[in-house]
Amino acid sequence: MILNRRKFALLAGAAILALCAPAHAQQSGKIPRIGIVFIGGRDQPHLESFKQGLRERGYVEGKNILLEYRYAEGKYDRLPGLVAELVSEKVDVIITTSSISARAARQVTKTIPIVMTSGSPVERGLAESFSKPGGNVTGLSVFALELSGKRLELLKETVPKMTRVAALWSSSENESVMGFKETEDAAKALSLRMQSIELGEGGEMEKTFADLTKTRVDALVVVLSPLVTLRSKHIVELALKQRLPGMYPTRQFAEEGGLMAYGPLVGDLYRRAATYVDKILKGARPADLPVEQPTKFELVINLKTAKQIGLAIPPNVLARADKVIK
C-alpha cells in the first residue's frame, strides 16, 4: 500500500512538472521568436494574413510565439542591418517579403531559416530548385509563367482599339526584368507595339507619364516588383491623371484606384508562409521544404475608375472578375 502511494506521488509529481514545462520554457525565453523584415513601412496590408496562418496552426502572437518586426522604409541599404539585429536577438526564423530582402538576409546568415512570403528564390539563386532548395532559404515564389500574357490579353479585350501599350518596370530588380521580357514577348504575340518605361524618381515619373500622351499610348501595364509596389499609389495617380487605362499586377493597385489588376492572391502567399514556420519550428530543415508557386489568382476591376476615365468594361471581361470595386 505504501509502495503504491509512493508510486502515485511520483507520477503525480511528474505530471505537474510536465504541465509546468511550457510555462517554464516561456519564462526562460524558450518561446519561438520570428523576425519579419519588410521593405516598406508599418502599413502592411498582408501581415494579418500571415498571422491568420499562424493562428490556424495554433500560434497566437504574444502567447506562444513572438513576432519581431523590422521596416526598411523603402531603403534597401538598411536591410542587412535590420537582419543583423534579428540575428543578434537569436530569432528562430526570419520572414522576408521579397527576393531583395531574402538576398540581404542570406548574406547575413546562412544558418537561421529564411522563409519568403513572395519573390523568386530559384530564379535569384537563393534556392537550388523548387523541389529541393538545398540551403537555408525556402518559401513562396510569386513568379508564375504566362501571367504577363494573360494581363495583356485582358487589357486588349477591355480596350479593343489598343495598338500601343506602355510597360512600366524596374531594371534594377530581377523579377521585374523577367516580367518585362515576358511582357515584351506577349505584346509581340498580340501584335502590340510596346513602349518601355523604366521606373525613376517622382518628378521624373511625372514627366514620363505626361509624355505618354504625345506618343499616343493607349494603355499601361505594370510589371510586378518590390519598388513598383512601394510606389503603387503614386503610379495609379499618374495613370489616372492621364486618363490611361491600366493593368496592374496585384489587387493593391486596383484598390488604390487602378483600373484593373490580375495576379496571385498575395494574402494567400503570406498565409501559406505560416505553414513553413510551423514545420521549421517542429524540426524540418528549410533545405528540404519545397518552394511553392502561386495557386490562387484573381482579377479585380475598379468600376469607379472606369467611369472616371470614360471607359466601358465589356460584359465578358466583367463577368470574369473575382472582385468588382463600385
Secondary structure, 3 states (H helix, E strand, C coil): CHHHHHHHHHHHHHHHHHHHHHHHHHHCCCCCEEEEEECCCCCCCCHHHHHHHHHHCCCCECCCEEEEEEECCCCHHHHHHHHHHHHHCCCCEEEECCHHHHHHHHHHCCCCCEEECCCCCCCCCCCCCCCCCCCCEEEECCCCCCHHHHHHHHHHHHCCCCCEEEEEECCCCHHHHHHHHHHHHHHHHCCCEEEEEECCCHHHHHHHHHHHCCCCCCEEEECCCHHHHHCHHHHHHHHHHCCCCEEECCHHHHHCCCCEEEEECHHHHHHHHHHHHHHHHCCCCHHHCCCECCCCEEEEEEHHHHHHCCCCCCHHHHCCCCEEEC
